[in-house]
Amino acid sequence: MYNRRMILDLPLILETRRNHALEHATLHLLARKYHTPMAGHSNPTGFFLLGDVTTEDVNEAATEAMARLNAGESGLAVHPGCGTNLVAATLLPATFAWMPLRRARSTFWRIGLVPFAIVLALFGYFLSKPLGPWLQKYITTETDLGGMQIVDVRFIRKGVHRIVTK
């Protein structure tokens, strides 16, 4: 039988999920000081942070974020700007809208089913609002950082920093 934990705990996936949680927590802390657009991208060896911020502030925020996650502040791992929310908010409504249209026998039937498809898409959209944060909390991030450490915070170029973990 399929075991979700077994897949989520595979080394490369688990490391990415841990870095994703640290990325979100770092973005939360930086947002207190910087009121500028920021984003991140996680992988098994760390994450990239995009935004016009100083290397010193990134280092301080990442260090504090790690300490706070290790202290149990798991809410920092869920971020409203996460791509997981975007995926949930697009795929669920699109799937719900597609379902009645996929078996329509003709264009005439499809046109007749459009209002029903729109209602289902709206229903899917409203369901997606709590789904995105739930997916972040249980699937795409891991707040138990284990023995993870920040190895380096590198300035790559204006607006890009690389946080390396192990």
C-alpha positions as CSV (number, residue, x, y, z in Angstrom):
1,M,0.0,0.0,0.0
2,Y,1.1,3.6,-0.7
3,N,2.8,5.3,2.2
4,R,2.9,9.1,1.9
5,R,5.5,9.5,4.6
6,M,7.8,7.0,3.0
7,I,7.9,9.2,-0.2
8,L,8.1,12.5,1.6
9,D,11.0,11.3,3.8
10,L,13.2,10.2,0.9
11,P,16.5,12.1,1.4
12,L,16.4,14.6,-1.6
13,I,12.7,15.3,-1.0
14,L,13.0,15.7,2.7
15,E,16.0,18.0,2.4
16,T,14.1,20.1,-0.2
17,R,11.0,20.3,2.2
18,R,13.2,21.4,5.1
19,N,14.8,24.1,3.0
20,H,11.4,25.1,1.7
21,A,10.3,25.6,5.4
22,L,13.5,27.6,6.1
23,E,13.0,29.7,3.0
24,H,9.4,30.6,4.0
25,A,10.5,31.4,7.6
26,T,13.3,33.6,6.3
27,L,10.9,35.5,3.9
28,H,8.5,36.1,6.8
29,L,11.3,37.6,8.9
30,L,12.7,39.7,6.1
31,A,9.2,41.0,5.3
32,R,9.1,42.7,8.7
33,K,12.0,45.0,7.6
34,Y,11.7,45.1,3.8
35,H,8.4,46.1,2.1
36,T,9.6,45.0,-1.3
37,P,8.7,41.9,-3.5
38,M,10.6,38.8,-2.5
39,A,10.6,35.2,-3.6
40,G,12.5,32.0,-3.0
41,H,13.3,28.7,-4.7
42,S,14.3,25.7,-2.6
43,N,16.3,22.6,-3.5
44,P,18.1,19.8,-1.4
45,T,21.2,21.9,-0.9
46,G,19.6,25.2,0.2
47,F,17.5,27.9,-1.4
48,F,17.8,31.0,-3.5
49,L,16.3,34.2,-2.2
50,L,15.2,36.8,-4.7
51,G,14.7,40.4,-3.5
52,D,16.6,43.7,-3.0
53,V,17.9,42.9,0.5
54,T,21.4,43.0,2.1
55,T,23.5,39.8,2.6
56,E,23.8,40.7,6.3
57,D,20.0,40.9,6.7
58,V,19.6,37.6,4.8
59,N,22.1,35.9,7.0
60,E,20.5,37.2,10.2
61,A,17.0,36.3,9.0
62,A,17.9,32.8,8.0
63,T,19.7,32.2,11.3
64,E,16.8,33.5,13.3
65,A,14.3,31.6,11.1
66,M,16.2,28.3,11.8
67,A,16.3,29.0,15.5
68,R,12.5,29.8,15.6
69,L,11.6,26.7,13.5
70,N,13.7,24.6,15.8
71,A,11.9,26.2,18.8
72,G,8.6,25.0,17.4
73,E,7.3,28.0,15.5
74,S,5.9,25.8,12.7
75,G,3.6,28.5,11.4
76,L,6.6,30.3,9.9
77,A,6.8,27.5,7.3
78,V,3.5,28.4,5.7
79,H,3.7,31.5,3.4
80,P,0.8,33.2,1.6
81,G,3.0,33.9,-1.5
82,C,4.0,30.2,-2.0
83,G,3.7,28.7,-5.4
84,T,1.8,25.8,-3.7
85,N,-1.1,28.2,-3.2
86,L,-1.0,29.2,-6.8
87,V,-1.0,25.6,-8.0
88,A,-3.9,24.8,-5.8
89,A,-5.8,27.9,-6.9
90,T,-5.4,27.1,-10.6
91,L,-5.4,23.3,-10.9
92,L,-8.4,22.6,-8.6
93,P,-10.8,25.0,-10.4
94,A,-9.5,24.0,-13.8
95,T,-10.1,20.3,-13.0
96,F,-13.6,20.9,-11.6
97,A,-14.5,23.0,-14.7
98,W,-13.1,20.4,-17.1
99,M,-15.0,17.5,-15.6
100,P,-18.5,18.2,-17.0
101,L,-17.0,19.3,-20.3
102,R,-14.8,16.3,-21.0
103,R,-17.7,14.0,-21.9
104,A,-19.8,16.4,-23.9
105,R,-20.7,14.8,-27.2
106,S,-20.8,18.0,-29.3
107,T,-19.9,21.7,-29.2
108,F,-23.6,22.4,-28.6
109,W,-23.5,20.3,-25.4
110,R,-20.2,21.9,-24.3
111,I,-21.7,25.4,-24.7
112,G,-24.7,24.4,-22.7
113,L,-22.5,23.0,-19.9
114,V,-20.4,26.2,-19.6
115,P,-22.5,27.7,-16.8
116,F,-22.3,24.5,-14.8
117,A,-18.5,24.3,-15.4
118,I,-18.2,27.9,-14.2
119,V,-20.1,27.1,-11.0
120,L,-17.8,24.1,-10.4
121,A,-14.7,26.2,-11.1
122,L,-15.9,28.7,-8.5
123,F,-16.5,25.9,-6.0
124,G,-13.0,24.5,-6.8
125,Y,-11.5,28.0,-6.2
126,F,-13.1,28.4,-2.8
127,L,-11.9,24.9,-1.8
128,S,-8.4,25.7,-3.0
129,K,-8.0,28.6,-0.4
130,P,-7.6,26.3,2.6
131,L,-6.0,23.6,0.4
132,G,-2.8,25.6,-0.4
133,P,-1.8,26.2,3.2
134,W,-2.7,22.6,4.1
135,L,-0.5,21.3,1.3
136,Q,2.4,23.5,2.5
137,K,2.0,22.4,6.1
138,Y,1.8,18.6,5.4
139,I,3.4,18.0,2.0
140,T,5.7,20.7,0.7
141,T,7.5,21.8,3.9
142,E,9.0,20.0,6.9
143,T,9.5,22.0,10.1
144,D,11.6,19.3,11.8
145,L,14.9,20.6,10.5
146,G,16.8,17.6,12.0
147,G,20.5,18.5,12.2
148,M,20.3,21.0,9.3
149,Q,22.8,23.8,9.4
150,I,23.3,27.0,7.4
151,V,26.7,26.6,5.8
152,D,26.9,29.8,3.8
153,V,24.9,32.8,2.7
154,R,26.3,34.1,-0.7
155,F,25.6,37.2,-2.6
156,I,25.2,36.1,-6.2
157,R,24.2,39.3,-7.9
158,K,21.9,42.3,-7.2
159,G,18.6,40.8,-5.9
160,V,19.9,37.2,-5.7
161,H,21.3,35.4,-2.6
162,R,22.1,31.7,-2.2
163,I,21.7,30.1,1.2
164,V,23.6,26.8,1.4
165,T,22.6,24.2,4.0
166,K,23.7,20.8,5.0
